Amino acid sequence: MSRIGRSPIAIPEGVEVTVDKNLVTVKGKLGQLQEQIHPNIKVSIKESTDSEDNNSGATGSGKFVLVERPNELKLNKSLHGLSRTLIANMIIGVTEGYKKELQINGVGYRAQKQGSKLNLTLGFSHPVIMEDTEDVKTSVPQPNQIFVEGINKQKVGQYAAEIRAKRPPEPYKGKGVKYIDEHIIRKEGKSGAKSA
């Protein structure tokens, strides 16, 4: 992870990054995110010169975020890469946002949007109701499709995983809720009188 940690993060146009005692705040057109970085890791904002631009890929406002570790301890090495990735994800979140796509397979299985509620019919005797949060919104372009969107990568991923967990895809017919790019390993059903 150290190679990831060492590479600077370019701050794009229209994004404001502030560091206050390792509390990193990122503001952009889609909103604001905050992350408390481990005290062992030093986060600073630098102005890039032309020579640094060529090496680091820092563009836009000419500023970039630099993440540094104090020594080569295993803990600090792992925190270094993690901290850099968290800050990079925040910058992407406030500029582009994150989106997860889910697909529902199965006869009679479907999703409906009712205000801020997601109503799932998944073969149970009752509908499954899930509520959107402030950070994460869902949309249903088609009855068998769900989009989960937000600026916080972790929360979008977590909410999508919670929806999928309501009826994970089964391996025989593939019925259930799956990610759009997920491949389900299918099993053959039991056949006739074959002996083991």
N, C-alpha and C positions, 0 to 999 in steps of 0.2 A: 504493500500500500504506500510505501514511502515515495515512489515515483509519482503517484497520483497526488500525494500531499504536497510535493515540491512545486508542482506546476501552478502558476498564478491563475487567478480567476478574473477574466475581463469583466468590467462593469459596463453594461451597455448604456446607450443614450436613454435618458428618462428614468434611470434607476438610481436610487440613493441608498448607500450602505453606510451605516454608522456602527462604531464599536465602542461600547462603554463597559470596561472591566469584564471583557469576554462575553458580554451580552451583545450579540450581533443582530441588528435590525435592518431589514431590507424593505424598501418601499418602491412600488412600481405602479403601473397603470391598473393592474388587477387587484391591488390591495397591499397589505403589509404583513410581514412574517417576522417572528423573533425566535432566536435559538440561543440557549446558554451553552457556550463552548467550555470544555473542561479547562480548569485553571492551568494545567501543565502546558497547554497549547497557546502560542502567541499568535494573535490575529491582528494584522495591520493593513492600512490602506495606503498604497503608494501611487505616486504619479509616474507614468511610464515615459521614458525617453524613446527616441527613434530606434536605438540599438536594442532596447529591451522589447520594443514592439515586435521586432523580427523574431526574437527568441521565444517570447512568451505567448504571442498571439493576442496580446492585450490591445483591444481596439476601442472604438466608441469615444467615450469622454476622455480617454487617455489615462484613466485610473484603473487600478486592479487591486484585488485582495490577495494578500500574501499570508499563508499559514505556515508557521514554523514550530519545530519541536526543540526542546532544550538539549536532549541527548538521545542515545541510541537504545534506550531501554525498550523492551518488547511492548510494554503498555503504551509508551509514548509513540512508538512507531504505528501501532494500530489506531490510536486516537488521532494521529496526524492525518492519515488518509480519510478516516471517518469525518473529521471536522471539515476538511476541504470539500468532501462530497456533500455534506449537509448544507454548506453555504452555497455551493454551486446549484444545488436543487432549489434553494430558496430563490435565487436569482431567476432561474428558469420559471419557477412557479408564479412570480409576480409579473413576468413579461408574457409568458405563453400559457401558463396553467397546465394542469395534468388531466388526463382523461383515460378512463378504463371502460372497455366495452364488454358487456356480458350478453350471452345468448341463451335463450330458454328453449329446450327441446322436449317434446312430449305432447301427446294428444290432450287438448284441453288446458295445457299449461300456458299461462300468459301473465303479462304485467300491465297495470293501469296506473296512471298518475291522477291523484285526486288532491289538488292543492299542493301542499308540501309532503303529502303522504304517498308512499309507493305501495300499491296493493298487488300482492303476488298470489296467483292461483297456481298451486304446485301439487295438486293431487291429494291434499289433506282435506279433512272434513270442514275446515275453516280457512278463510283467507289469511295470508301472512301480511301484516301491516308493518312497514318500516317508515320512520320519520326522517326527512332530510335535516341536516344540522346547518348551523350558520356557515361552516367552512366547506361543506360538501353538498352538492345539489345533484339530483338525478333527473333524467328525462327518458321518455319512452317514445322513440320515433315510430316503432312498430310494436305490436303486442308481444313479440318474442325477442325484443331487443331492449337493453337497458344501458344508458350511458351514465357513468358516474364522473362528475367533474368538480375540480376545486384547485386552489393554489398550493395546498400543502400535500406533497407527494405521499407522505406517510398516512395521512388521514384518508386520502382518496383510495389508496391501496387497502387500508384496513376496512373501509366501508364496503368496497367491492368484495372483499373476502367474506365479510359478514353476510352479504346477500347470497353469495355462492354457497355458503355453509347451510343455508336454509334447505337446500335440496341439491347436494353435490351430484355430479353426473354419475350414473351407475354404468358398470362396464359391459352390460349385455346389449341394451338398446340405446345407450347414451342419453337416456332421459335425465333431465335435471338442468341446473344452471351452470354454465361454464364460461370461461373467458373466450373471447372471439378467436384468439389464436392458440387456444389450448388443444392439444391432441389427446384424445382419450384412447387408452389401450383397451381394445375390445376383447371380451372373452366369448368363447363359443358356449351356447346353451347346452344343457344335458341332452344327449341323443340316445334314443332307443335303449336297447338292452346290451350295451357294451360293458364288458367286465374289465376291471382294473388289471 
